[in-house]
């Protein structure tokens, strides 16, 4: 049942997850030794970490699969909860990977760094997944109350 509101929240969560591949995860600036000018470079997910990219694919697939689990609401909630936990793991891995690995491997040291828009997408995805879980539970209550009336 695609017309239920929780299906819309799950679809929005999946679409936002897909935006991770399109937007910059972070950007850094450095001084170019040839021109002696400051250069800013944005880094997308696939340039940054293949492990995070695989996790992002899973984070897109889980809400999409949960949409079609409408007959089994308990499994739908569990898939959304798993997606929330994996999003939290994505955020933690992203924060530690920037400082420890990526910026340490640059040949020219970075002058300044800043998080991109894509770094905040997992937080928005968590919000939409929580809204979906809330609506799935409301739907379950409604079905239970209708069963009592029969």
Phi, psi and omega per residue, in radians:
X1 nan 1.666 -3.083
X2 -1.273 -0.362 -3.034
X3 -1.379 -0.094 3.132
X4 -1.311 2.642 -3.045
X5 -1.154 -0.594 3.128
X6 -1.158 -0.488 3.068
X7 -1.169 -0.626 3.101
X8 -1.177 -0.741 3.127
X9 -1.122 -0.691 3.112
X10 -1.168 -0.670 3.096
X11 -1.146 -0.726 3.098
X12 -1.098 -0.707 3.109
X13 -1.082 -0.726 3.129
X14 -1.179 -0.714 3.130
X15 -1.155 -0.686 3.076
X16 -1.137 -0.660 3.080
X17 -1.076 -0.624 3.106
X18 -1.185 -0.469 3.112
X19 -1.178 -0.284 3.081
X20 -1.036 -0.533 -3.118
X21 -1.428 -0.312 -3.046
X22 -1.693 -0.536 -3.032
X23 -1.785 2.831 -3.141
X24 -1.279 2.350 3.067
X25 -1.327 -0.750 3.059
X26 -2.782 2.963 3.072
X27 -2.369 2.680 3.090
X28 -2.428 2.727 3.117
X29 -2.152 2.598 3.130
X30 -2.565 2.869 3.105
X31 -1.607 2.107 3.115
X32 -1.298 2.129 -3.084
X33 -1.184 -0.425 -3.105
X34 -1.364 -0.891 -3.086
X35 -1.634 -0.197 -3.128
X36 1.018 0.630 3.101
X37 -2.150 2.811 -3.122
X38 -1.452 2.304 -3.121
X39 -2.106 2.341 3.103
X40 -1.938 2.297 -3.115
X41 -2.192 2.240 3.050
X42 -1.600 2.481 -3.083
X43 -2.058 2.153 3.097
X44 -1.570 2.974 -3.016
X45 -1.090 -0.764 -3.093
X46 -1.234 -0.433 3.061
X47 -1.360 -0.305 -2.897
X48 -1.698 -0.966 -3.092
X49 -2.762 2.165 3.096
X50 -1.278 -0.514 3.104
X51 -1.133 -0.768 3.085
X52 -1.167 -0.580 3.116
X53 -1.146 -0.729 3.078
X54 -1.107 -0.719 3.093
X55 -1.122 -0.640 3.112
X56 -1.152 -0.629 3.084
X57 -1.107 -0.724 3.086
X58 -1.120 -0.681 3.140
X59 -1.184 -0.402 3.048
X60 -1.434 -0.713 -3.053
X61 -1.228 -0.657 -3.077
X62 -1.041 -0.891 3.105
X63 -1.121 -0.600 3.111
X64 -1.140 -0.719 3.087
X65 -1.185 -0.630 -3.125
X66 -1.134 -0.507 3.119
X67 -1.028 -0.705 -3.058
X68 -1.568 0.130 3.057
X69 -1.717 0.556 -3.015
X70 -1.156 -0.376 3.122
X71 -1.390 -0.397 3.119
X72 -2.031 1.481 -3.040
X73 -1.156 -0.539 3.111
X74 -1.127 -0.760 3.098
X75 -1.159 -0.616 3.115
X76 -1.099 -0.766 3.100
X77 -1.121 -0.752 -3.128
X78 -1.101 -0.673 3.105
X79 -1.168 -0.675 3.104
X80 -1.182 -0.683 3.087
X81 -1.139 -0.697 3.079
X82 -1.086 -0.710 3.111
X83 -1.113 -0.641 3.098
X84 -1.137 -0.794 3.138
X85 -1.094 -0.741 3.119
X86 -1.168 -0.576 3.057
X87 -1.141 -0.713 3.090
X88 -1.105 -0.717 3.066
X89 -1.110 -0.676 3.090
X90 -1.046 -0.800 -3.129
X91 -1.087 -0.817 -3.113
X92 -1.111 -0.774 3.141
X93 -1.142 -0.675 3.136
X94 -1.098 -0.801 -3.101
X95 -1.143 -0.760 -3.119
X96 -1.295 -0.574 -3.089
X97 -1.222 -0.611 -3.136
X98 -1.085 -0.934 -3.019
X99 -1.234 -0.749 -3.016
X100 -1.407 -0.798 -2.958
X101 -1.821 -0.988 -2.953
X102 -1.161 -0.894 -3.079
X103 -1.224 -0.411 3.108
X104 -1.310 -0.348 -3.096
X105 -1.612 -0.063 -3.126
X106 -1.217 2.452 3.131
X107 -1.249 -0.643 3.120
X108 -1.862 2.196 -3.095
X109 -1.136 2.482 -3.136
X110 -1.324 2.391 3.093
X111 -1.386 -0.766 3.131
X112 -2.615 2.678 3.105
X113 -2.287 2.693 3.057
X114 -2.619 2.539 3.118
X115 -1.287 2.510 3.101
X116 -1.588 3.118 -3.139
X117 -1.089 -0.644 -3.100
X118 -1.132 -0.367 3.113
X119 -1.194 -0.422 -3.097
X120 -1.707 -0.118 3.137
X121 -1.079 -0.742 3.133
X122 -1.029 -0.525 3.084
X123 -1.172 -0.748 3.095
X124 -1.142 -0.652 3.107
X125 -1.094 -0.711 3.111
X126 -1.058 -0.719 3.132
X127 -1.092 -0.804 -3.132
X128 -1.167 -0.629 3.089
X129 -1.174 -0.662 3.087
X130 -1.138 -0.671 3.082
X131 -1.139 -0.671 3.105
X132 -1.129 -0.761 3.126
X133 -1.075 -0.725 3.115
X134 -1.055 -0.771 -3.134
X135 -1.255 -0.552 3.066
X136 -1.136 -0.726 3.124
X137 -1.167 -0.650 3.056
X138 -1.103 -0.710 3.112
X139 -1.101 -0.716 3.114
X140 -1.107 -0.724 3.086
X141 -1.072 -0.740 -3.136
X142 -1.105 -0.731 3.127
X143 -1.158 -0.728 3.111
X144 -1.100 -0.724 -3.135
X145 -1.197 -0.586 3.086
X146 -1.215 -0.580 3.095
X147 -1.182 -0.558 3.128
X148 -1.216 -0.504 -3.098
X149 -1.324 -0.315 -3.085
X150 -1.249 nan nan
